[in-house]
Amino acid sequence: MCKYNTLKSIPIFEQLESSEIRHLSNISTIRKIEDKNILFYQGDASVHLHIVLKGNIEVFKSHVNGKIVVLKKFAPFEFIAEVSNYKNMPFPASARAKGYAEVLSIDYEKFQNSFLNHPLLVPQILSSMADKIMNLEKIVSSHLVMDATQRVAHYIYEHESEFNTIKHHKIAEKLYITPVTFSRILRKFKEEKIITLTQNGYKIERELLKKQLS
C-alpha cells in the first residue's frame, strides 16, 4: 500500500482532502520497527508526532535496577505521547516495538503549522490527549493509593471475564507487579475462598473481593 493510501486509511485523516493527504505524506515517514527496537528514548526531543500503523508500541520507564515498567501499550491508529509534542517538551518515557510494528512519524512543526487548527482534527487530538491524562491518573492511583493486593482485587472485580482468559503474567505486567507477587496474592485469595478454580475457570465471590478494596 502506498503512503497516500496508508494515510487515507487512518481514521483521523480519512476525511481530509486529497491535497491535504498529499501534504501530510510529504512531511511524514513510515518507520518499520522490529521487536524490542526503540522508537524513541526518554529525554529525546519530541520533534515527530507518532501514530501506530501496525502492531503495538509500548511506552516504558527503566529503573536503575534494570527493571522495565510498561506504562501503556498503543495499538494501530493511536497517537503516542502527543502531549509532549504539544507542550514542546522531551519525551518523558521511552517507546519500543512489541513485536513487529510500523509507525507513522510526522514532522510536528510542519504538522502544527498546517493541521493543528483543522476543524476535523482538533476534536480527535483533544480526545486523545484526554485519554492520556486519564491513563496517567489510573497509573498514579494504582501506585500511590492501592497496594499490590488491592490492585489485583480491583482488576479481578472490574475485569472478571478477562481474568479467566488472559495469561496471568500478562495481567501482572498490566498491574506493574511481578508474576511471583501476582501468584502469591491469588494463592491468598484461594485460601480465603474469594476465588475458586472450577472446570469453567475461576468462580469469583464478588462481595468478599470487594472487601479487599476497603
C-alpha positions as CSV (number, residue, x, y, z in Angstrom):
1,M,0.0,0.0,0.0
2,C,1.4,3.4,-1.0
3,K,1.8,6.1,1.7
4,Y,-1.1,8.1,0.4
5,N,-3.5,5.1,0.8
6,T,-2.0,4.4,4.2
7,L,-2.6,7.9,5.4
8,K,-6.2,7.8,4.0
9,S,-6.8,4.6,5.9
10,I,-6.1,6.3,9.3
11,P,-9.4,7.2,10.8
12,I,-8.4,10.7,12.0
13,F,-7.2,11.6,8.4
14,E,-9.9,9.8,6.3
15,Q,-12.0,13.0,5.8
16,L,-9.1,15.2,4.7
17,E,-9.0,16.5,1.1
18,S,-6.6,14.8,-1.3
19,S,-4.3,17.8,-1.4
20,E,-4.1,17.7,2.4
21,I,-3.3,14.0,2.4
22,R,-0.5,14.7,-0.2
23,H,0.9,17.4,2.0
24,L,0.8,15.1,5.0
25,S,2.6,12.5,3.0
26,N,5.4,15.0,2.2
27,I,6.0,15.7,5.9
28,S,5.9,12.2,7.2
29,T,7.7,8.9,7.0
30,I,6.7,5.3,7.8
31,R,9.1,3.6,10.2
32,K,9.3,-0.2,10.3
33,I,10.5,-1.4,13.7
34,E,11.4,-4.9,14.8
35,D,10.5,-6.4,18.1
36,K,12.0,-4.5,21.1
37,N,13.7,-2.0,18.9
38,I,13.4,1.6,20.1
39,L,11.1,4.3,18.6
40,F,12.4,7.0,20.9
41,Y,14.2,7.2,24.3
42,Q,13.2,9.1,27.4
43,G,14.6,12.6,27.1
44,D,14.6,12.7,23.2
45,A,13.3,15.9,21.7
46,S,9.6,15.5,20.6
47,V,10.1,16.7,17.0
48,H,7.9,14.0,15.5
49,L,4.3,13.1,16.1
50,H,4.0,9.3,16.1
51,I,0.9,7.2,15.1
52,V,0.9,3.4,15.3
53,L,0.1,1.8,11.9
54,K,0.7,-1.9,12.6
55,G,1.5,-3.9,15.6
56,N,1.9,-2.5,19.1
57,I,4.2,0.1,20.7
58,E,4.8,0.1,24.4
59,V,5.9,3.2,26.4
60,F,8.1,2.3,29.3
61,K,10.4,3.5,32.0
62,S,13.6,1.7,33.1
63,H,14.6,1.6,36.8
64,V,18.2,1.7,37.9
65,N,18.0,-2.0,38.9
66,G,17.2,-2.8,35.3
67,K,13.5,-3.5,35.8
68,I,11.3,-2.2,33.0
69,V,7.8,-0.8,33.8
70,V,5.4,-0.6,30.9
71,L,3.2,2.4,31.3
72,K,1.0,2.0,28.2
73,K,0.6,-0.1,25.1
74,F,-0.5,1.6,21.9
75,A,-2.5,-0.2,19.2
76,P,-2.9,0.8,15.5
77,F,-4.1,4.4,14.8
78,E,-3.3,5.6,18.3
79,F,-1.1,8.7,18.9
80,I,2.0,8.1,21.0
81,A,2.9,10.8,23.6
82,E,1.4,13.6,21.6
83,V,1.1,15.8,24.8
84,S,4.9,16.1,24.6
85,N,4.7,17.4,21.1
86,Y,2.0,19.9,22.0
87,K,4.0,21.1,25.1
88,N,7.3,21.1,23.2
89,M,8.9,19.0,25.9
90,P,11.2,16.0,25.7
91,F,9.5,12.6,25.8
92,P,9.0,11.6,29.5
93,A,9.5,7.9,28.8
94,S,10.9,5.6,26.1
95,A,9.0,3.7,23.4
96,R,9.7,0.4,21.7
97,A,8.0,-2.2,19.5
98,K,6.2,-5.1,21.0
99,G,6.6,-7.5,18.1
100,Y,7.0,-6.1,14.6
101,A,5.4,-2.7,14.3
102,E,5.0,0.2,11.8
103,V,4.7,3.8,12.9
104,L,3.9,7.0,11.0
105,S,6.3,9.7,12.1
106,I,5.2,13.3,11.2
107,D,7.3,16.4,11.3
108,Y,5.5,18.0,14.2
109,E,6.4,21.6,13.5
110,K,5.1,21.4,9.9
111,F,2.0,19.5,11.1
112,Q,1.4,22.2,13.7
113,N,1.6,24.9,11.1
114,S,-0.7,23.2,8.6
115,F,-3.1,21.0,10.6
116,L,-3.3,21.7,14.3
117,N,-6.2,24.1,13.9
118,H,-8.0,21.9,11.3
119,P,-11.7,21.6,12.4
120,L,-11.8,17.9,11.6
121,L,-8.6,17.0,13.5
122,V,-8.8,19.2,16.7
123,P,-11.6,17.3,18.5
124,Q,-9.9,13.9,17.9
125,I,-6.5,15.2,19.0
126,L,-8.0,16.7,22.2
127,S,-9.8,13.4,22.9
128,S,-6.6,11.5,22.5
129,M,-4.8,13.9,24.9
130,A,-7.7,13.4,27.4
131,D,-7.3,9.6,27.2
132,K,-3.6,10.0,28.1
133,I,-4.4,12.1,31.2
134,M,-7.0,9.5,32.3
135,N,-4.4,6.7,31.8
136,L,-1.9,8.7,33.9
137,E,-4.5,9.2,36.7
138,K,-5.0,5.4,36.7
139,I,-1.3,4.8,37.0
140,V,-0.9,7.3,39.8
141,S,-3.9,5.8,41.6
142,S,-2.7,2.3,41.3
143,H,0.8,3.1,42.6
144,L,0.0,5.7,45.3
145,V,-3.4,4.7,46.6
146,M,-3.6,0.9,46.1
147,D,-1.2,-1.7,47.3
148,A,-0.5,-4.9,45.2
149,T,-3.3,-6.9,46.8
150,Q,-5.8,-4.1,46.2
151,R,-4.6,-3.7,42.6
152,V,-5.2,-7.4,41.9
153,A,-8.6,-7.3,43.6
154,H,-9.7,-4.3,41.7
155,Y,-8.6,-5.8,38.4
156,I,-10.5,-9.0,39.0
157,Y,-13.6,-7.1,40.2
158,E,-13.6,-4.9,37.1
159,H,-12.4,-7.5,34.5
160,E,-13.8,-10.8,35.6
161,S,-14.0,-12.3,32.1
162,E,-10.5,-11.2,31.2
163,F,-9.2,-12.7,34.4
164,N,-10.3,-16.1,33.1
165,T,-8.9,-15.7,29.6
166,I,-5.7,-13.6,29.8
167,K,-2.5,-15.3,30.9
168,H,-1.6,-14.3,34.5
169,H,1.8,-13.0,33.7
170,K,0.2,-10.5,31.3
171,I,-2.2,-9.3,34.0
172,A,0.8,-8.9,36.4
173,E,2.5,-6.8,33.8
174,K,-0.6,-4.6,33.4
175,L,-0.6,-4.1,37.2
176,Y,3.1,-3.3,37.5
177,I,3.8,-6.2,39.8
178,T,5.9,-9.4,39.3
179,P,4.3,-12.7,38.3
180,V,5.6,-14.1,41.7
181,T,3.7,-11.4,43.6
182,F,0.6,-12.0,41.5
183,S,0.7,-15.7,42.2
184,R,1.1,-15.1,45.9
185,I,-1.9,-12.9,46.0
186,L,-4.0,-15.4,44.0
187,R,-3.0,-18.1,46.5
188,K,-4.1,-15.9,49.3
189,F,-7.5,-15.3,47.6
190,K,-7.9,-19.0,47.1
191,E,-7.2,-19.8,50.8
192,E,-9.8,-17.2,51.8
193,K,-12.3,-18.6,49.4
194,I,-12.5,-15.3,47.5
195,I,-11.8,-17.2,44.2
196,T,-12.3,-20.8,43.5
197,L,-10.9,-22.6,40.4
198,T,-13.6,-24.7,38.6
199,Q,-13.7,-26.6,35.3
200,N,-15.1,-23.4,33.7
201,G,-12.5,-21.1,35.1
202,Y,-12.4,-19.1,38.4
203,K,-15.6,-18.5,40.4
204,I,-15.4,-15.1,42.0
205,E,-17.1,-14.2,45.3
206,R,-17.6,-10.6,44.4
207,E,-18.7,-9.4,47.9
208,L,-15.6,-10.9,49.5
209,L,-13.4,-9.5,46.8
210,K,-14.9,-6.0,47.3
211,K,-13.8,-6.1,50.9
212,Q,-10.2,-6.2,49.8
213,L,-10.7,-2.8,48.3
214,S,-11.7,-1.1,51.5
